């Protein structure tokens, strides 16, 4: 069994992953498709602050200003982000990660959800190389807190999350990750001692639903340059471990695309029912072919949940 250890730091509870990658099973596939986010054409204007508030809310803009009315819409629940603050703009220019490339994923989740969620078999050679990298799970990050925003490494990571989220989901998921929004976010990162050069390896967005005794997973994304290393699976497994520590939670739930069913089954999830526009949650957008899946959380004696299950 791989060894992990939890330690405290200024950023809160952190889980260091030492050798988890070496024992991970290959994984498979997620997601159908939709057009890639075209916000790249607006990016320069957004950072200069030259666009009106109305124009900043536009979800996309292609080079020829054409649109495809038949394309699926982005997942709802998170509004587009406003222009970055001067601090964020400075980090973007100085960070080696963001200054070298303004796009962390060339395809959106709607175009290639399989790649975005890193739901493909891990490449053995890439896994071996990644074992030399110190991986850190930053649990339940509070992106709007002063403590987090004042930390150079965390600010750099959050900027990468914003860029990746807009590339993949055409919105900024950080805006919904607050006490009011109800969503939570956990990051997988490396280079935390490198300040502005800290590197985002993956992020996962989830919500705790005590009434349903469920931890619901909403979004999972891995930057294009760090895929085929099993980072997506690491965060899925972290959520399961996190749910095991909650006394009022009996299962982890998610909406899986047809191509991802086998992947989640290998991780212990079971198909419960097919999703329809009528039974999809209000805070989620229906996507054809999705299946609701659950993984029952096993706890120590005396802490097991009642096994409540979401109904159709």
SVG drawing of the C-alpha trace seen along z (x, -y; Angstrom):
<svg xmlns="http://www.w3.org/2000/svg" viewBox="-39 -50 52 52">
<polyline fill="none" stroke="black" stroke-width="0.4" points="0.0,0.0 1.4,-3.4 2.3,-5.7 0.8,-9.1 1.1,-11.6 -1.0,-14.6 0.8,-17.8 -0.2,-21.3 1.0,-24.5 -0.1,-28.1 -2.5,-27.0 -4.4,-24.5 -4.5,-20.7 -2.4,-19.2 -2.1,-15.6 1.3,-14.6 1.1,-11.8 4.4,-9.9 3.9,-6.7 0.3,-6.5 0.9,-6.6 3.0,-3.4 0.0,-1.3 -2.8,-2.8 -4.7,-0.7 -5.1,-2.0 -8.3,-4.1 -10.6,-4.7 -12.7,-7.3 -15.1,-10.2 -17.1,-12.4 -18.8,-13.4 -18.1,-16.8 -19.0,-20.4 -17.0,-23.3 -13.9,-24.4 -14.1,-27.7 -13.3,-30.6 -12.6,-33.0 -8.9,-33.1 -9.8,-35.8 -11.1,-38.0 -8.2,-37.2 -6.0,-40.2 -8.9,-42.6 -10.0,-41.1 -6.6,-41.4 -6.3,-45.0 -9.7,-45.8 -10.9,-47.4 -14.2,-45.5 -17.5,-46.6 -19.1,-44.4 -21.7,-43.2 -19.1,-42.0 -17.1,-40.3 -20.0,-38.0 -20.0,-36.6 -19.1,-32.9 -17.2,-32.7 -16.1,-34.5 -14.5,-32.8 -12.0,-34.5 -14.7,-35.0 -17.4,-35.8 -19.4,-32.8 -21.4,-30.6 -22.9,-27.1 -26.5,-27.1 -26.7,-23.3 -23.8,-23.0 -24.5,-21.9 -24.3,-24.8 -21.7,-24.9 -22.4,-23.3 -24.4,-25.8 -23.8,-26.7 -20.7,-28.9 -20.7,-32.4 -17.8,-33.6 -15.0,-35.3 -14.4,-39.1 -11.1,-40.6 -8.2,-39.4 -6.9,-41.7 -3.6,-43.5 -2.0,-40.9 -3.3,-38.1 -2.2,-39.8 1.3,-40.2 1.4,-36.5 0.3,-35.5 3.2,-37.4 5.8,-36.2 4.7,-32.6 6.6,-30.2 3.5,-28.1 1.2,-30.8 3.6,-33.1 4.7,-30.3 1.1,-29.4 -2.2,-31.1 -4.1,-27.9 -3.9,-24.9 -6.3,-22.8 -6.8,-23.1 -10.1,-21.2 -13.1,-21.7 -14.9,-19.1 -17.7,-19.3 -15.2,-18.4 -13.2,-15.7 -14.3,-15.0 -12.1,-11.9 -8.9,-13.9 -10.0,-16.7 -10.8,-14.3 -7.6,-12.3 -9.9,-9.2 -7.5,-7.2 -5.0,-4.5 -1.9,-6.0 1.3,-5.9 3.9,-3.8 6.8,-5.9 5.1,-9.1 4.1,-7.6 7.7,-6.6 8.9,-10.2 6.2,-11.6 7.3,-9.6 10.2,-12.0 7.8,-14.9 6.5,-15.7 2.7,-15.7 0.6,-17.6 -3.2,-17.5 -4.5,-20.9 -7.8,-19.9 -10.9,-22.2 -9.1,-25.3 -10.9,-28.6 -10.2,-30.6 -11.7,-33.9 -10.0,-34.0 -7.4,-36.7 -5.0,-34.0 -5.1,-32.0 -5.0,-35.1 -2.0,-36.6 0.0,-33.4 2.1,-33.7 2.0,-29.9 -1.7,-29.6 -2.5,-32.7 -0.5,-31.2 -2.4,-27.9 -5.8,-29.7 -4.9,-31.6 -4.1,-28.3 -7.4,-26.9 -9.3,-29.8 -7.6,-29.5 -8.1,-25.7 -11.7,-26.0 -12.5,-28.5 -10.7,-26.4 -12.5,-23.2 -16.0,-24.3 -16.3,-27.8 -16.7,-29.3 -14.7,-30.0 -15.6,-27.3 -13.8,-29.3 -16.7,-31.8 -19.1,-29.0 -16.6,-27.6 -17.7,-29.6 -19.9,-29.2 -22.7,-30.9 -22.1,-28.9 -21.9,-25.6 -19.2,-24.1 -15.8,-23.0 -12.5,-22.6 -9.4,-20.5 -6.2,-20.8 -3.4,-18.5 -0.2,-20.4 3.6,-20.4 6.4,-22.9 4.7,-24.5 8.1,-25.8 8.6,-27.6 6.2,-30.4 4.7,-31.8 6.1,-28.8 3.9,-26.3 2.3,-23.9 -1.4,-22.9 -1.7,-19.2 -5.5,-18.8 -8.6,-20.1 -11.9,-18.6 -15.1,-20.4 -17.6,-18.7 -20.4,-19.4 -21.4,-17.9 -25.1,-17.1 -25.9,-15.9 -29.7,-15.7 -28.9,-13.2 -26.0,-11.7 -23.9,-12.2 -20.7,-13.9 -21.5,-14.9 -18.7,-15.4 -19.3,-18.1 -16.1,-18.9 -12.7,-17.3 -9.9,-18.7 -6.2,-18.0 -4.0,-20.4 -3.1,-19.1 0.6,-18.9 0.1,-16.7 -2.3,-14.0 -1.7,-10.3 -0.2,-10.2 -3.3,-9.2 -3.8,-12.6 -7.6,-12.5 -7.9,-9.1 -5.9,-10.4 -8.4,-13.2 -11.4,-10.8 -9.8,-8.5 -9.2,-11.5 -12.9,-12.4 -13.8,-8.9 -11.3,-9.0 -12.7,-12.4 -16.3,-11.1 -15.2,-8.2 -14.3,-10.7 -17.8,-12.3 -20.2,-10.7 -23.4,-11.8 -22.3,-10.6 -23.0,-7.2 -22.0,-7.5 -20.2,-9.5 -22.3,-10.3 -21.5,-11.7 -22.9,-12.0 -20.9,-9.9 -20.9,-10.0 -21.4,-6.7 -17.7,-6.5 -16.7,-6.8 -18.9,-4.1 -16.2,-1.4 -13.6,-3.8 -15.8,-4.6 -16.8,-0.9 -13.1,-0.1 -13.0,-2.7 -15.9,-1.0 -18.9,-3.1 -22.1,-1.4 -24.7,-2.5 -28.0,-3.6 -30.1,-5.1 -30.0,-7.0 -30.3,-10.7 -33.1,-12.7 -34.0,-16.4 -36.6,-15.6 -34.4,-13.9 -31.1,-15.9 -30.2,-18.2 -31.1,-21.8 -27.4,-22.8 -26.3,-20.6 -27.0,-20.8 -28.4,-17.8 -26.1,-16.2 -27.5,-13.4 -26.3,-9.9 -25.3,-10.6 -25.7,-8.0 -26.0,-8.6 -23.5,-6.5 -22.7,-5.9 -19.9,-4.4 -21.0,-3.3 -18.7,-4.6 -17.5,-1.9 -16.8,-3.3 -15.4,-1.9 -17.9,-0.1 -20.4,-2.6 -19.9,-5.2 -21.6,-3.6 -24.2,-5.7 -27.8,-4.7 -27.4,-4.0 -29.8,-6.6 -29.9,-6.8 -30.9,-9.4 -34.1,-8.5 -35.1,-9.0"/>
</svg>
